[in-house]
Amino acid sequence: MHIVVTGAAGFIGANIVKALNERGVENIIAVDNLAKADKFRNLVDCDIADYFHKDDFRAALGAGAFDGEIVAILHQGACSDTMASDGRYVMDNNYRYSLDLLGYCQSEAVPFIYASSAAVYGASDEFREDRSLEKPLNVYGYSKFLFDQAVRKHWDDNTAQVVGLRYFNVYGPRESHKARMASVAFHFFNQYRESGVVGLFEGSGGFAAGEQRRDFISVDDVVSVNMWFLENPDRSGIYNCGTGASQTFNEMAVATVNAVRSAEGGAAALSLEELVSSGVIKYIAFHEGLKEKYQSFTEADLTRLRECGYDAEFLDVEQGVERYVRWLLERQ
């Protein structure tokens, strides 16, 4: 019997595989697309039973090759590029593929835990799991929104657990392959190590420079939420997966710089004012066309997640970034 993790060589998927290993689970079928081959590094320290290319797995699943062999699917595979322009690919990969997996799980009465996204909220200024607040701004957000809608239509027909997790701004280990789509924590770390300077955007949306706020969540917490639902198969629903407490980009930059300074030489923490006055933190103009599409505020409403029984505390930026920076430095 196997657990399937799709997107297994990706950011969140690889962290889930590692977490399963730490719980003694190695009967894992890893599914991904290694067209970007460097992602394999995310699985080097993980133990799996088998690997399938996404298309091969999809075909085998449809042919009944795994009937009776799968105990759960954690579906993390997706095109996560919010700037993607090939809508045909995004919709097939994020929507149709997800429908195929959901159909299999329901036919086999197998738990299905999948990655949704806070991108479904798009232009909204409220972040609660409510249809009236879902206003995606790009085809990535729309693909996630449309699948959430399909899931909602069939709640009463479900034969097994179905959980959608709307990830907010995730950062942490095993994301370097994401390049420009990696978290700001990753980019701030590299900017500071390479040049001693961190660049943040100027003000927008009524917020001063660097004071735009996002719900930054450590991938460690994202994995913990996934594992909790895997261990509680009687809980189903679509839930926000953030900390519930937004923090500023300035706070993220300060946390990153101070974590590097502390880890590399034990230097004392500096304030935002000190980092700005010394030129370590600088504010830059938005790239052309970005400011109009930029989300200046996100913050997950965790009411439903807490009501369903998940009561663990989340890492704040200072805690999560310090842990992440030490992980990065160990691997430089």
MARKOLPA-325391 format. One record per residue (C-alpha): x, y, z; residue number from 1. Coordinates in steps of 0.5 Angstrom, whole numbers, plus 2048, in hexadecimal, padded with zeros to 3 digits. Example, Ala and Ser with C-alpha at 12.3 -4.5 7.8 and 13.67 -1.06 7.14 Angstrom:
(guza (819,7F7,810),1)
(guza (81B,7FE,80E),2)
This chain:
(guza (800,800,800),1)
(guza (803,807,7FE),2)
(guza (802,80E,7FF),3)
(guza (802,812,7F9),4)
(guza (805,819,7F9),5)
(guza (805,81D,7F3),6)
(guza (80A,823,7F1),7)
(guza (80E,81F,7F6),8)
(guza (815,822,7F3),9)
(guza (812,829,7F4),10)
(guza (812,82E,7FA),11)
(guza (80C,82B,7FE),12)
(guza (80C,824,7FC),13)
(guza (813,823,7FD),14)
(guza (812,825,804),15)
(guza (80C,821,805),16)
(guza (810,81B,803),17)
(guza (815,81C,808),18)
(guza (810,81D,80D),19)
(guza (80D,817,80C),20)
(guza (814,813,80C),21)
(guza (815,816,813),22)
(guza (80E,813,815),23)
(guza (811,80C,812),24)
(guza (80D,80C,80C),25)
(guza (811,80A,806),26)
(guza (80C,807,801),27)
(guza (80B,80D,7FD),28)
(guza (80A,80E,7F6),29)
(guza (80D,814,7F4),30)
(guza (80A,818,7EE),31)
(guza (80D,81E,7EA),32)
(guza (80F,821,7E4),33)
(guza (817,821,7E4),34)
(guza (817,825,7DD),35)
(guza (81B,82A,7E2),36)
(guza (820,824,7E4),37)
(guza (823,828,7EA),38)
(guza (81D,827,7EE),39)
(guza (81F,820,7EF),40)
(guza (824,823,7F5),41)
(guza (81E,824,7F9),42)
(guza (81D,81C,7FA),43)
(guza (824,81A,7FB),44)
(guza (824,81A,802),45)
(guza (81D,817,802),46)
(guza (81B,80F,801),47)
(guza (815,80D,7FC),48)
(guza (813,807,7F9),49)
(guza (812,809,7F2),50)
(guza (812,80F,7EE),51)
(guza (80D,811,7E8),52)
(guza (80D,816,7E3),53)
(guza (806,81A,7E4),54)
(guza (804,818,7DD),55)
(guza (806,811,7DE),56)
(guza (802,810,7E5),57)
(guza (7FC,814,7E2),58)
(guza (7FC,80E,7DC),59)
(guza (7FD,809,7E1),60)
(guza (7F8,80B,7E6),61)
(guza (7F3,80C,7E1),62)
(guza (7F4,805,7DE),63)
(guza (7F3,802,7E5),64)
(guza (7FA,800,7E7),65)
(guza (7FA,802,7EE),66)
(guza (7F3,800,7F0),67)
(guza (7F3,7FE,7F7),68)
(guza (7FB,800,7F8),69)
(guza (7FA,807,7FA),70)
(guza (7F8,809,801),71)
(guza (7F8,811,800),72)
(guza (7FA,816,7FB),73)
(guza (7FD,81D,7FD),74)
(guza (7FD,821,7F7),75)
(guza (802,826,7F7),76)
(guza (803,826,7EF),77)
(guza (802,82D,7EB),78)
(guza (804,832,7E7),79)
(guza (805,837,7EC),80)
(guza (808,83D,7E8),81)
(guza (803,843,7E9),82)
(guza (805,846,7E3),83)
(guza (804,840,7DE),84)
(guza (801,842,7D8),85)
(guza (800,83B,7D5),86)
(guza (7F9,83A,7D7),87)
(guza (7F8,834,7D4),88)
(guza (7FD,830,7D8),89)
(guza (7FC,833,7DE),90)
(guza (7F4,831,7DE),91)
(guza (7F6,82A,7DC),92)
(guza (7FC,829,7E1),93)
(guza (7F8,82D,7E7),94)
(guza (7F1,82C,7E6),95)
(guza (7F0,825,7E1),96)
(guza (7F5,821,7E4),97)
(guza (7F2,823,7EB),98)
(guza (7EC,821,7E9),99)
(guza (7EF,81A,7E7),100)
(guza (7F2,819,7ED),101)
(guza (7EC,81B,7F1),102)
(guza (7E7,816,7ED),103)
(guza (7EC,810,7EE),104)
(guza (7EC,812,7F6),105)
(guza (7E5,812,7F6),106)
(guza (7E4,80B,7F2),107)
(guza (7E9,808,7F7),108)
(guza (7E7,80C,7FD),109)
(guza (7EE,80E,7FE),110)
(guza (7EF,815,802),111)
(guza (7F1,81B,7FD),112)
(guza (7F5,821,800),113)
(guza (7F7,826,7FB),114)
(guza (7FA,82D,7FA),115)
(guza (7F5,832,7F9),116)
(guza (7F8,83A,7F9),117)
(guza (7F6,840,7FC),118)
(guza (7F7,843,7F5),119)
(guza (7EF,841,7F5),120)
(guza (7EE,847,7F9),121)
(guza (7F2,84C,7F4),122)
(guza (7EF,853,7F4),123)
(guza (7EB,851,7FB),124)
(guza (7ED,855,801),125)
(guza (7EA,84F,805),126)
(guza (7ED,848,806),127)
(guza (7E7,844,808),128)
(guza (7E5,83D,805),129)
(guza (7DF,840,801),130)
(guza (7DD,840,7FA),131)
(guza (7DB,848,7FA),132)
(guza (7E3,84A,7FC),133)
(guza (7E6,846,7F7),134)
(guza (7E8,84A,7F1),135)
(guza (7EE,847,7EE),136)
(guza (7F3,84C,7E9),137)
(guza (7F7,847,7E5),138)
(guza (7F6,840,7E2),139)
(guza (7FA,83D,7E8),140)
(guza (7F5,83F,7ED),141)
(guza (7EF,83E,7E8),142)
(guza (7F1,836,7E7),143)
(guza (7F1,836,7EF),144)
(guza (7EB,839,7F0),145)
(guza (7E7,835,7EB),146)
(guza (7EA,82E,7EE),147)
(guza (7E7,831,7F5),148)
(guza (7E1,832,7F1),149)
(guza (7E0,82B,7EF),150)
(guza (7E2,828,7F5),151)
(guza (7DD,82C,7F9),152)
(guza (7D7,82A,7F4),153)
(guza (7D8,822,7F6),154)
(guza (7D9,823,7FE),155)
(guza (7D3,81E,7FF),156)
(guza (7D5,819,7FA),157)
(guza (7DC,818,7FD),158)
(guza (7DE,811,7FF),159)
(guza (7E5,813,803),160)
(guza (7E8,819,806),161)
(guza (7E9,81F,801),162)
(guza (7ED,825,804),163)
(guza (7F0,82B,800),164)
(guza (7F5,830,803),165)
(guza (7F5,837,800),166)
(guza (7FD,839,801),167)
(guza (7FF,840,803),168)
(guza (806,842,802),169)
(guza (80A,83C,803),170)
(guza (812,83C,805),171)
(guza (817,837,807),172)
(guza (81B,832,805),173)
(guza (81C,82E,7FE),174)
(guza (819,834,7FA),175)
(guza (81F,836,7F6),176)
(guza (81D,833,7F0),177)
(guza (817,838,7EF),178)
(guza (81C,83E,7ED),179)
(guza (818,844,7EC),180)
(guza (812,841,7F0),181)
(guza (815,83F,7F6),182)
(guza (814,843,7FC),183)
(guza (816,84A,7FE),184)
(guza (81A,846,804),185)
(guza (81E,843,7FF),186)
(guza (81F,849,7FB),187)
(guza (821,84D,801),188)
(guza (826,848,803),189)
(guza (829,848,7FC),190)
(guza (829,84F,7FB),191)
(guza (82C,850,802),192)
(guza (832,84B,801),193)
(guza (834,84D,7FA),194)
(guza (834,855,7FB),195)
(guza (832,857,802),196)
(guza (82C,85A,800),197)
(guza (824,858,800),198)
(guza (820,85B,7FB),199)
(guza (818,85C,7FD),200)
(guza (813,860,7F9),201)
(guza (811,867,7FA),202)
(guza (80A,868,7FD),203)
(guza (803,866,7FA),204)
(guza (7FC,865,7FC),205)
(guza (7FC,86A,801),206)
(guza (802,867,805),207)
(guza (809,86A,805),208)
(guza (80F,867,802),209)
(guza (810,860,805),210)
(guza (80A,861,809),211)
(guza (806,85C,805),212)
(guza (803,856,809),213)
(guza (803,84F,807),214)
(guza (801,849,80B),215)
(guza (808,845,80A),216)
(guza (808,83E,80D),217)
(guza (80E,839,80E),218)
(guza (80E,833,80A),219)
(guza (80F,82F,810),220)
(guza (808,832,812),221)
(guza (805,830,80B),222)
(guza (807,829,80C),223)
(guza (804,828,813),224)
(guza (7FD,82A,811),225)
(guza (7FE,825,80B),226)
(guza (800,820,810),227)
(guza (7FB,821,815),228)
(guza (7F5,820,810),229)
(guza (7F9,81A,80E),230)
(guza (7F8,818,815),231)
(guza (7F1,81A,815),232)
(guza (7ED,817,80F),233)
(guza (7E6,819,812),234)
(guza (7E8,820,811),235)
(guza (7E6,823,80A),236)
(guza (7E5,82A,807),237)
(guza (7E9,830,804),238)
(guza (7ED,834,809),239)
(guza (7F2,839,809),240)
(guza (7F9,837,80A),241)
(guza (7FD,83E,80D),242)
(guza (7FF,840,814),243)
(guza (7F9,845,814),244)
(guza (7FE,84B,816),245)
(guza (800,84F,810),246)
(guza (807,852,811),247)
(guza (80B,857,80D),248)
(guza (810,856,808),249)
(guza (815,85B,80C),250)
(guza (814,856,812),251)
(guza (816,850,80D),252)
(guza (81C,854,80A),253)
(guza (81E,855,811),254)
(guza (81D,84E,814),255)
(guza (821,84C,80E),256)
(guza (827,850,80F),257)
(guza (827,84F,816),258)
(guza (827,848,816),259)
(guza (82D,848,811),260)
(guza (831,84D,815),261)
(guza (830,849,81B),262)
(guza (831,842,818),263)
(guza (837,844,814),264)
(guza (83B,848,81A),265)
(guza (836,849,820),266)
(guza (835,850,81E),267)
(guza (830,854,822),268)
(guza (829,855,81F),269)
(guza (828,85C,81B),270)
(guza (821,860,81B),271)
(guza (81E,861,815),272)
(guza (820,869,815),273)
(guza (827,867,816),274)
(guza (827,862,810),275)
(guza (824,867,80C),276)
(guza (828,86D,80E),277)
(guza (82E,868,80D),278)
(guza (82C,867,806),279)
(guza (82B,85F,807),280)
(guza (823,860,806),281)
(guza (822,864,7FF),282)
(guza (81B,866,7FC),283)
(guza (81A,865,7F5),284)
(guza (815,867,7F0),285)
(guza (810,861,7ED),286)
(guza (811,85E,7E6),287)
(guza (80D,861,7E1),288)
(guza (806,85E,7E1),289)
(guza (807,85B,7E8),290)
(guza (804,860,7ED),291)
(guza (7FD,860,7EA),292)
(guza (7FD,858,7EB),293)
(guza (800,858,7F2),294)
(guza (7FD,855,7F8),295)
(guza (7FF,85A,7FE),296)
(guza (7FC,856,803),297)
(guza (7FA,84F,805),298)
(guza (7F8,84B,80B),299)
(guza (7F5,845,80C),300)
(guza (7EE,844,810),301)
(guza (7F0,83E,814),302)
(guza (7E9,83D,817),303)
(guza (7E7,837,813),304)
(guza (7EE,833,814),305)
(guza (7ED,835,81C),306)
(guza (7E6,832,81C),307)
(guza (7E8,82C,819),308)
(guza (7ED,82A,81E),309)
(guza (7F4,82D,81C),310)
(guza (7F6,830,822),311)
(guza (7FE,830,821),312)
(guza (801,837,821),313)
(guza (805,83A,81B),314)
(guza (80C,83D,81B),315)
(guza (80C,844,81A),316)
(guza (811,847,815),317)
(guza (817,848,81A),318)
(guza (816,841,81C),319)
(guza (815,83E,815),320)
(guza (81B,842,811),321)
(guza (820,840,817),322)
(guza (81F,839,816),323)
(guza (81F,83A,80E),324)
(guza (825,83E,80E),325)
(guza (829,839,812),326)
(guza (826,833,80D),327)
(guza (829,837,807),328)
(guza (830,839,80A),329)
(guza (831,832,80C),330)
(guza (830,830,804),331)
(guza (834,836,801),332)
